[in-house]
């Protein structure tokens, strides 16, 4: 196909991206389209029809308002991100480690602000760490797959089955990353375990209902934005004990948002978190050289070992409640050892 043939074919046929039902209009010069097309197959001036359509779709994303997060996930910190960043700024640390990375929202915000010399995202769930690595390394491929994936219960169930059986580990990096993002985005509360179910809508703050399917284009746009912010981020796949011991330095800040303990919340994660894990975590934080911020809900303070630990440090209870499936699970509590701050407990 000649240059002219590509140009004419794209103008005539490249009108829709199926999964989002969004009209793609030719708003760029033909020369720019052809040059971009050459990036995909290494032959400037030549490209297949599928590549040309992909270029147009990805150009469209530059005008889409990106989602604030890549996907929903239990315990996501989006609501308190500004508060956390304000607290982090007082740490005097040069290195930042998100011990239980989850949705990656905090790492993203920290990276955008350029607050630390080094940033580490860690999670024991290798599907999450592989997903963020793919977003950082091949964002266009991941975004393209999100745009062209149908929003349907049947496909969601296929992805859920592939995750449950381990089949997804044999998928390509880009396919696997897009599928994990898709799965969590369309799961109730972003749940990660086998009891989750497809959920195509969400409630807005004003009480109205929004379509999660309609947000997939915004998620694809977020992939491109996050890829830029995550370039300097080191991605680790370690148990929390190992990552804390590996990176502990006087000028390191550890942010810990552990999974909810298994007696109440084990059904929301692919990996469990027991009371012995929580005990190990607070013992580690008590002995580290660096600084820490530990996020829990105030209901954790009913456990003697947690309350005893909290009494040794500054404790701030935020007026933000954790809810899942319309159940009120308590207010968010931040426990930290920031310098120059008195210890207090607001209840």
Secondary structure as UniProt FT lines:
FT   HELIX           3..13
FT   STRAND          16..17
FT   HELIX           18..20
FT   STRAND          22..23
FT   HELIX           30..41
FT   TURN            44..45
FT   HELIX           49..61
FT   TURN            62..63
FT   TURN            74..75
FT   HELIX           78..80
FT   HELIX           81..88
FT   TURN            89..90
FT   STRAND          95..98
FT   TURN            102..103
FT   HELIX           105..113
FT   STRAND          118..122
FT   HELIX           126..137
FT   HELIX           139..147
FT   HELIX           153..165
FT   HELIX           167..170
FT   HELIX           173..185
FT   HELIX           188..190
FT   TURN            194..195
FT   STRAND          201..203
FT   TURN            205..206
FT   STRAND          209..211
FT   HELIX           213..215
FT   HELIX           216..229
FT   HELIX           230..232
FT   STRAND          233..236
FT   HELIX           240..247
FT   TURN            250..251
FT   STRAND          252..256
FT   HELIX           262..265
FT   HELIX           266..268
FT   HELIX           275..287
FT   STRAND          291..297
FT   HELIX           298..302
FT   HELIX           304..310
FT   TURN            311..312
FT   STRAND          314..324
FT   TURN            325..326
FT   STRAND          327..336
FT   TURN            339..340
//
